[in-house]
């Protein structure tokens, strides 16, 4: 009884100690991320096949994307990964105010990313680049450019959904920090959420050149 | 818990390299390097990802079991891409 009473409040009873609990939940997140790699991997494989078959249509369609928006968003996401990594560090050192500030900064950058993405979607909608009956493109590539834009909207859309989930996770982390539940002794939730956030960043690192940059040198 | 806490300098350095690589990817796309355009873009993307995984995601300091899981994921992605493209790239050879 006295021994149980000294357990850290965050320690689940199936674990020996916090270190073991941390190792288990970190590994759990890595396993989840592996399923995510293969989830996105299916789309990347589809992209490879169609880009191989319809290379000209893909470069022509890629050229229509707003390259400054894609480049800016890459920088925004990388910056958010920096604030995330520093947030984990602040959690490790127990700097609660700094942790809350950095989590807020990460969320703000995530919102900037989604804002720019929304602007892009709107611009593409205006010029009739959304696949479907209203799609407009030069006649030569009309059908296959739709494949490119279908993949573009699916891949960036799935990525954006991951960003939105990430924002929700960060909001919970901010709340846990605010309540003082995150401490130097128990910062595991922030670390594991960070793994997810960085993974979403990595997906974008690949989407950016594959979607925005493949037709830039053709002129 | 006595966890390894990296100096902030590490994170700033990685951040700077990632931004530099992004700029490089963007600029390289405007030069016609033939098939090397894709190779360069993906090469830089892989390099950036490795940096993020090793330092931002602390994989460098993780358990071996974590390494096994992560590498297995990439390996399976490799199977998916290699076998898929092994089919599509060679279909023309039959005729």
Interface residues (C-beta under 8 A of the other chain):
Chain A: X18 X19 X22 X23 X26 X27 X30 X31 X33 X34 X37 X38 X41 X42 X44 X45 X48 X49 X52 X53 X67 X71 X74 X75 X78 X79 X81 X82 X84 X85 X86 X89 X92 X93 X184 X185 X191 X194 X195 X198 X199 X201 X202 X205 X206 X208 X209 X210 X213 X214 X216 X217 X218
Chain B: X1 X3 X5 X6 X8 X11 X12 X14 X15 X18 X19 X22 X25 X26 X29 X30 X31 X32 X33 X37 X38 X41 X42 X44 X45 X48 X49 X52 X53 X55 X56 X57 X58 X62 X63 X65 X66 X69 X70 X72 X73 X74 X76 X77 X80 X81 X84 X85 X88 X89
